[in-house]
Amino acid sequence: MKCIIFDCDGVLVDSEIITTKYFIKHLSDIGFQISIEDAIKRFTGISDKMVYEIISKETGIIFTPEQIDHIQNQVHHSLHAEVLAITGMDELLATLEKSNKKICVASSGTLNKINKSLTVTGLIKYFHAENIFSVQHVHKGKPAPDLFLFAANKMGYDPKDCIVVEDSLAGIEAAIAANMRAIGFLGGSHAHYDWYKLKMSAYNIPIAQNSVELFKLF
């Protein structure tokens, strides 16, 4: 029996492209210009805290806690008005549930964002508070292995008995560092770029283009 660890954004819910679109708009308002493609290339899979730290280091822009909270609240409000579940993911999770597979979520997002995303897409019924894990639970987020190791421990599994489904390079690196089997997932709207697919293929791991292919890899 394996434990399947799902990332949330870009794997369970098709949120990355929406979040990025609204996030860069707010950044533009304060003088930081970046395209959607470049933002996806640089920031997908890492925590919001790390993103702000990177931008501050490069530009000298100082983000106050109040400013960050305002931006994040606005972005998440826009996200949850539009986000949908990844096509076929509801059916995949239902099948895993019927098969008594052990599953959990381990995401770079906050607990509030994860829960809201799963709620508005109708996927929350497959998860409980005890199997939803956030970057808030650990000191180091992806690409460090801490979050996945924390999730495995809480789920009662050895890392080698865990399968991680990830759409981001940072997440794949974290899974490999945690000594877990990684599956690359390209079913999100943000993952259509040729360079994205090429970078993921460099890790020499199984890759699923959609939820049907993903199920066959379990």
Disulfide bonds with the S-S distance in Angstrom:
none
